[in-house]
Amino acid sequence: MARQEKLTTYAGQRAELLLGCFRTGDANDPEIYVAAITAVLARYPEEIITEVTHPVTGLPSKKGWLPTVKEVSDACRLAYEPIAENEARLKRIAEQLAMREREARGERPTIQQLKEKYGDDWGIPPAETVKTSDQKIEENRAALERGRARMRAEYEEMGMKPPSKLALSPTALRFIHEQNDIRAALRKPEDQQDEVA
C-alpha cells in the first residue's frame, strides 16, 4: 500500500513536469489534466513513468502540443511492452527449468495437472463424427420433406394445388426460366442462325 502511494506521488510529480514542458493554456483545466495523467502513469513501474515523461527522450520531445490522456496511455503501454515480454519469457524459462528438474528426479505430472495445463481434450480438437449410412439417409429424407413442404406452401399461397409430389416450386420454375432466358441472350448470333436453318 505504501509502495503504491509512493508511486502515485511520483506519478503526480512527473505529470506536473509533463504539463510544465508545454506552453501554458494548452489544458482546459490543469488540475484535472494532472490528475488524469497521474492516474494513467501510476499504473506503470517507475522506470516507465520516467521514460514517458522525460523532457529529452519522452513525450515532451516528441509532441508539439500537450498530449492527450490516451496518447500518454499509449506511450506507457508501448514503453512497457518489452518489459512485459521479457517477464513472460523469464516465466516460461523458469517453468521449463522446474519441469526439467522434476523429470530429473523422476517426478511425472499427474493426469489432473496435465488436464489443468492442456484442458480436457489435451489441446486437440475433437474429431468430426462420421455419420452412418442410416443417419445420412434420414438426413436426406428430412431435407427432401422440408423441400416438399416449402413447395406445397408456395402453391397453396398462390391458391393452386401442386401438379405432383415431385413438382418444382413456382420459385424454382421462375429461376429456371430466367436462367434459360439469360443463356438464350448470351448465345452467339451464328448459333441462333444455325437453329433457324
Buried (B, 14 or more C-beta within 10 A) or exposed (E): EEEEEEBBEBBBBBBBBBBEBBEEEEBEEBEEBBEBBBBBBBBBEEEBBBBBBBEEEBBBEEBEEBBEEEBBBBBBBEBBEEEEEEEEEEEEEEEEEEEEEEEEEEEEEEEEEEEEEEEEEEEEEEEEEEEEEEEEEEEEEEEEEEEBEEBBEBBEEEEEEBEEEEBBBBEBEEEEEEEEEEEEEEEEEEEEEEEEE
